[in-house]
Amino acid sequence: MGIYAATDKLPARRAGGTPIKVGSAALDTSEISLVKVKKVIKQTLAQLPALTTVAVVEVATGNCLAHVSRLRGFDPATVAAHHAETVRQQQQALAALPGRAGRLDDILIPLRKQLHLIRVARNGRWFVYLAVQAQDTSLALAREVLKSIIV
Amino acid sequence: MAYSTNTPAGKAVEAIINDLPGLVAVAVVDVNSGMALASHSNSPSVNPETAAAYNTEVVKQKQKAMSALKLTGEKIEDILITLTNQLHLIKLNAAGNKFLYLAVNARETNLAIAREVLRTHAEEIN
């Protein structure tokens, strides 16, 4: 697969060429398997090679379990907690709605030049945070890729 | 039914279903986001929203190829994709910001009919 556009700003990189940084302390305390977390990140990298950031975050604690970032000097762990708070607030809002509103699937944040997506796992305990350049990927494509990986 | 007949996109989808009742899938797609404005599928295996997202990349890459080849004054009218058993068609509107995506069974519909149907409804999604 690998539908993406090589741009001047972001040269094409081999999928998996970027090391996956694992927050081992965070993983020790969570019940989410490292194998699964790594697999999710690898699959996302393979399908969206031009992505800028992908991270797996635990909803309850806001701990970043693993991440890959192509932005120099940017640690996704610093924003992971804020995104986790967004997810928790939205889950609470859904719980407060009358009737059964259903499960939170994803949150899409289109910025002018970037797209940020949050896809919550089926069990609602962890989510994937993805950031891409808008010129590389469309909102729908990024969403479909995350949907195919996190069923 | 993933469309509302109150919108132009939904009306176009409804009209295409009327013209080609045996179609596999149809969608009106926004090129910028790749999101389907209206869609319908007669096959459980074809998700028109997934098809919309990936086919948007096809359109965008072709537009990039054309600008790389400096084909000024040209624009994509339609893209025809022949599969073993299916025909997939993409028809852009005049502005080039939306397109109709149609998948039909090759045994039931021929290319000329499918293309003509899309041509008649392309103006409705401007």
Interface residues (C-beta under 8 A of the other chain):
Chain A: I3 A5 P110 S138 L139 A140 L141 R143 E144
Chain B: N32 S33 G34 M35 A36 E49 T50 A52 A53 Y54 T56 E57 K60 Q61 K64
